[in-house]
Amino acid sequence: MKTKKEDIPVAMEMGELVARLLPDQGGMDMSYNQFPKGTDFTPFLKGLDCDHCHCPHYGYIFEGKFRFIYDDGSEETYEEGDFYYAPAGHTAIVDEDVKFIDLSPHKEHQEVLSHVGKVIEQMNG
């Protein structure tokens, strides 16, 4: 299956934050994301186990930089040109405007996205 970035449906858009998502492509969710500097996912993960994302992620950074912060307090920074694997048990903070692709197991990713959607509804409530 071939899809152009522009043809991937927008799953979330908040200001400069744009997340495009192709769900359940062979058991994986495929996404193209553009997140502005300062985006902190921590508040959206409150209520999940350890208040962190329980979905592993695999991806590639086209531009910018962000950090994964893990349950044990360790951090990993990824920037332009980096491939990454982030195991379950993390949050993320964007240090520079970032554009990247992300591959995530469908079931776990949808659980996290559903939770994030509920948190956003409550915040806008």
ChimeraX commands (.cxc) that place a marker at each C-alpha (Angstrom):
marker #1 position 0.00,0.00,0.00 radius 0.5
marker #1 position 1.31,3.43,-0.94 radius 0.5
marker #1 position 0.05,6.63,0.65 radius 0.5
marker #1 position 1.31,10.18,0.40 radius 0.5
marker #1 position 1.74,12.09,3.65 radius 0.5
marker #1 position -0.87,14.64,2.58 radius 0.5
marker #1 position -3.42,11.85,2.05 radius 0.5
marker #1 position -3.10,10.46,5.58 radius 0.5
marker #1 position -6.16,11.54,7.62 radius 0.5
marker #1 position -5.57,14.08,10.38 radius 0.5
marker #1 position -6.30,12.37,13.71 radius 0.5
marker #1 position -5.52,15.36,15.92 radius 0.5
marker #1 position -4.90,19.03,15.29 radius 0.5
marker #1 position -4.33,21.62,18.01 radius 0.5
marker #1 position -2.69,24.80,16.77 radius 0.5
marker #1 position 0.65,23.82,15.24 radius 0.5
marker #1 position 0.34,20.24,16.48 radius 0.5
marker #1 position -0.76,17.95,13.65 radius 0.5
marker #1 position -0.94,14.16,13.91 radius 0.5
marker #1 position -1.84,12.14,10.81 radius 0.5
marker #1 position -2.76,8.49,11.36 radius 0.5
marker #1 position -3.20,5.32,9.31 radius 0.5
marker #1 position -4.51,2.81,11.87 radius 0.5
marker #1 position -3.97,-0.95,11.84 radius 0.5
marker #1 position -1.64,-1.36,8.89 radius 0.5
marker #1 position -0.58,-4.98,9.41 radius 0.5
marker #1 position -1.11,-4.67,13.16 radius 0.5
marker #1 position 0.74,-1.35,13.41 radius 0.5
marker #1 position -0.50,2.23,13.46 radius 0.5
marker #1 position 1.50,4.45,11.11 radius 0.5
marker #1 position 1.60,8.17,11.75 radius 0.5
marker #1 position 3.26,11.34,10.50 radius 0.5
marker #1 position 3.52,13.98,13.20 radius 0.5
marker #1 position 4.40,17.67,13.41 radius 0.5
marker #1 position 4.68,18.93,16.98 radius 0.5
marker #1 position 5.77,22.42,18.07 radius 0.5
marker #1 position 8.55,23.14,20.55 radius 0.5
marker #1 position 7.29,22.92,24.12 radius 0.5
marker #1 position 4.72,20.18,23.52 radius 0.5
marker #1 position 4.63,18.07,26.69 radius 0.5
marker #1 position 2.58,14.89,26.57 radius 0.5
marker #1 position 2.75,14.31,30.33 radius 0.5
marker #1 position -0.63,15.95,31.19 radius 0.5
marker #1 position -2.40,13.86,28.54 radius 0.5
marker #1 position -1.11,10.60,30.03 radius 0.5
marker #1 position -2.37,11.22,33.58 radius 0.5
marker #1 position -4.47,8.27,34.67 radius 0.5
marker #1 position -2.57,5.65,32.68 radius 0.5
marker #1 position -0.31,3.19,34.51 radius 0.5
marker #1 position 2.45,5.29,36.18 radius 0.5
marker #1 position 0.94,8.26,34.25 radius 0.5
marker #1 position 3.01,7.15,31.25 radius 0.5
marker #1 position 2.36,5.74,27.78 radius 0.5
marker #1 position 2.26,1.94,27.76 radius 0.5
marker #1 position 2.71,1.66,23.98 radius 0.5
marker #1 position 6.14,1.08,22.40 radius 0.5
marker #1 position 7.05,3.30,19.45 radius 0.5
marker #1 position 9.44,3.02,16.52 radius 0.5
marker #1 position 10.22,5.94,14.25 radius 0.5
marker #1 position 12.42,8.33,12.34 radius 0.5
marker #1 position 13.02,12.06,12.91 radius 0.5
marker #1 position 13.02,14.27,9.79 radius 0.5
marker #1 position 13.44,17.61,11.61 radius 0.5
marker #1 position 13.76,18.86,15.15 radius 0.5
marker #1 position 14.28,17.20,18.49 radius 0.5
marker #1 position 12.31,15.56,21.29 radius 0.5
marker #1 position 12.93,13.54,24.45 radius 0.5
marker #1 position 11.43,10.40,25.86 radius 0.5
marker #1 position 11.41,10.31,29.65 radius 0.5
marker #1 position 11.00,6.80,31.07 radius 0.5
marker #1 position 9.40,5.38,34.22 radius 0.5
marker #1 position 12.85,5.02,35.82 radius 0.5
marker #1 position 13.63,8.73,35.25 radius 0.5
marker #1 position 16.12,8.14,32.44 radius 0.5
marker #1 position 15.86,10.23,29.27 radius 0.5
marker #1 position 16.76,9.78,25.61 radius 0.5
marker #1 position 16.91,12.64,23.13 radius 0.5
marker #1 position 16.23,12.06,19.44 radius 0.5
marker #1 position 16.96,14.55,16.68 radius 0.5
marker #1 position 17.02,14.95,12.92 radius 0.5
marker #1 position 18.34,11.80,11.23 radius 0.5
marker #1 position 17.73,9.50,14.22 radius 0.5
marker #1 position 15.78,6.27,14.17 radius 0.5
marker #1 position 14.27,5.45,17.55 radius 0.5
marker #1 position 12.68,2.72,19.61 radius 0.5
marker #1 position 10.90,3.84,22.77 radius 0.5
marker #1 position 9.72,0.96,24.95 radius 0.5
marker #1 position 6.50,1.16,26.97 radius 0.5
marker #1 position 6.58,3.36,30.07 radius 0.5
marker #1 position 7.40,6.88,28.92 radius 0.5
marker #1 position 6.27,10.40,28.27 radius 0.5
marker #1 position 7.68,12.83,25.68 radius 0.5
marker #1 position 8.62,16.51,25.50 radius 0.5
marker #1 position 9.38,18.37,22.27 radius 0.5
marker #1 position 12.59,20.45,22.53 radius 0.5
marker #1 position 12.56,21.82,18.95 radius 0.5
marker #1 position 9.72,21.85,16.39 radius 0.5
marker #1 position 9.72,18.26,15.18 radius 0.5
marker #1 position 8.51,16.25,12.18 radius 0.5
marker #1 position 8.67,12.47,12.37 radius 0.5
marker #1 position 7.10,9.17,11.43 radius 0.5
marker #1 position 6.00,6.77,14.15 radius 0.5
marker #1 position 5.02,3.11,14.06 radius 0.5
marker #1 position 3.17,1.69,17.04 radius 0.5
marker #1 position 1.36,-1.58,17.83 radius 0.5
marker #1 position -2.29,-0.92,16.98 radius 0.5
marker #1 position -3.97,-2.24,20.15 radius 0.5
marker #1 position -1.78,-0.40,22.66 radius 0.5
marker #1 position -1.64,2.76,20.56 radius 0.5
marker #1 position -5.42,2.94,20.27 radius 0.5
marker #1 position -5.76,2.47,24.04 radius 0.5
marker #1 position -3.44,5.43,24.64 radius 0.5
marker #1 position -5.11,7.59,21.96 radius 0.5
marker #1 position -8.55,6.86,23.44 radius 0.5
marker #1 position -7.31,7.94,26.88 radius 0.5
marker #1 position -5.70,11.11,25.47 radius 0.5
marker #1 position -8.95,11.97,23.69 radius 0.5
marker #1 position -10.88,11.70,26.96 radius 0.5
marker #1 position -8.34,13.88,28.78 radius 0.5
marker #1 position -8.57,16.56,26.07 radius 0.5
marker #1 position -12.38,16.48,26.30 radius 0.5
marker #1 position -12.17,16.99,30.08 radius 0.5
marker #1 position -9.68,19.85,29.66 radius 0.5
marker #1 position -11.99,21.55,27.15 radius 0.5
marker #1 position -15.01,20.62,29.16 radius 0.5
marker link #1:1,2 radius 0.2
marker link #1:2,3 radius 0.2
marker link #1:3,4 radius 0.2
marker link #1:4,5 radius 0.2
marker link #1:5,6 radius 0.2
marker link #1:6,7 radius 0.2
marker link #1:7,8 radius 0.2
marker link #1:8,9 radius 0.2
marker link #1:9,10 radius 0.2
marker link #1:10,11 radius 0.2
marker link #1:11,12 radius 0.2
marker link #1:12,13 radius 0.2
marker link #1:13,14 radius 0.2
marker link #1:14,15 radius 0.2
marker link #1:15,16 radius 0.2
marker link #1:16,17 radius 0.2
marker link #1:17,18 radius 0.2
marker link #1:18,19 radius 0.2
marker link #1:19,20 radius 0.2
marker link #1:20,21 radius 0.2
marker link #1:21,22 radius 0.2
marker link #1:22,23 radius 0.2
marker link #1:23,24 radius 0.2
marker link #1:24,25 radius 0.2
marker link #1:25,26 radius 0.2
marker link #1:26,27 radius 0.2
marker link #1:27,28 radius 0.2
marker link #1:28,29 radius 0.2
marker link #1:29,30 radius 0.2
marker link #1:30,31 radius 0.2
marker link #1:31,32 radius 0.2
marker link #1:32,33 radius 0.2
marker link #1:33,34 radius 0.2
marker link #1:34,35 radius 0.2
marker link #1:35,36 radius 0.2
marker link #1:36,37 radius 0.2
marker link #1:37,38 radius 0.2
marker link #1:38,39 radius 0.2
marker link #1:39,40 radius 0.2
marker link #1:40,41 radius 0.2
marker link #1:41,42 radius 0.2
marker link #1:42,43 radius 0.2
marker link #1:43,44 radius 0.2
marker link #1:44,45 radius 0.2
marker link #1:45,46 radius 0.2
marker link #1:46,47 radius 0.2
marker link #1:47,48 radius 0.2
marker link #1:48,49 radius 0.2
marker link #1:49,50 radius 0.2
marker link #1:50,51 radius 0.2
marker link #1:51,52 radius 0.2
marker link #1:52,53 radius 0.2
marker link #1:53,54 radius 0.2
marker link #1:54,55 radius 0.2
marker link #1:55,56 radius 0.2
marker link #1:56,57 radius 0.2
marker link #1:57,58 radius 0.2
marker link #1:58,59 radius 0.2
marker link #1:59,60 radius 0.2
marker link #1:60,61 radius 0.2
marker link #1:61,62 radius 0.2
marker link #1:62,63 radius 0.2
marker link #1:63,64 radius 0.2
marker link #1:64,65 radius 0.2
marker link #1:65,66 radius 0.2
marker link #1:66,67 radius 0.2
marker link #1:67,68 radius 0.2
marker link #1:68,69 radius 0.2
marker link #1:69,70 radius 0.2
marker link #1:70,71 radius 0.2
marker link #1:71,72 radius 0.2
marker link #1:72,73 radius 0.2
marker link #1:73,74 radius 0.2
marker link #1:74,75 radius 0.2
marker link #1:75,76 radius 0.2
marker link #1:76,77 radius 0.2
marker link #1:77,78 radius 0.2
marker link #1:78,79 radius 0.2
marker link #1:79,80 radius 0.2
marker link #1:80,81 radius 0.2
marker link #1:81,82 radius 0.2
marker link #1:82,83 radius 0.2
marker link #1:83,84 radius 0.2
marker link #1:84,85 radius 0.2
marker link #1:85,86 radius 0.2
marker link #1:86,87 radius 0.2
marker link #1:87,88 radius 0.2
marker link #1:88,89 radius 0.2
marker link #1:89,90 radius 0.2
marker link #1:90,91 radius 0.2
marker link #1:91,92 radius 0.2
marker link #1:92,93 radius 0.2
marker link #1:93,94 radius 0.2
marker link #1:94,95 radius 0.2
marker link #1:95,96 radius 0.2
marker link #1:96,97 radius 0.2
marker link #1:97,98 radius 0.2
marker link #1:98,99 radius 0.2
marker link #1:99,100 radius 0.2
marker link #1:100,101 radius 0.2
marker link #1:101,102 radius 0.2
marker link #1:102,103 radius 0.2
marker link #1:103,104 radius 0.2
marker link #1:104,105 radius 0.2
marker link #1:105,106 radius 0.2
marker link #1:106,107 radius 0.2
marker link #1:107,108 radius 0.2
marker link #1:108,109 radius 0.2
marker link #1:109,110 radius 0.2
marker link #1:110,111 radius 0.2
marker link #1:111,112 radius 0.2
marker link #1:112,113 radius 0.2
marker link #1:113,114 radius 0.2
marker link #1:114,115 radius 0.2
marker link #1:115,116 radius 0.2
marker link #1:116,117 radius 0.2
marker link #1:117,118 radius 0.2
marker link #1:118,119 radius 0.2
marker link #1:119,120 radius 0.2
marker link #1:120,121 radius 0.2
marker link #1:121,122 radius 0.2
marker link #1:122,123 radius 0.2
marker link #1:123,124 radius 0.2
marker link #1:124,125 radius 0.2
view
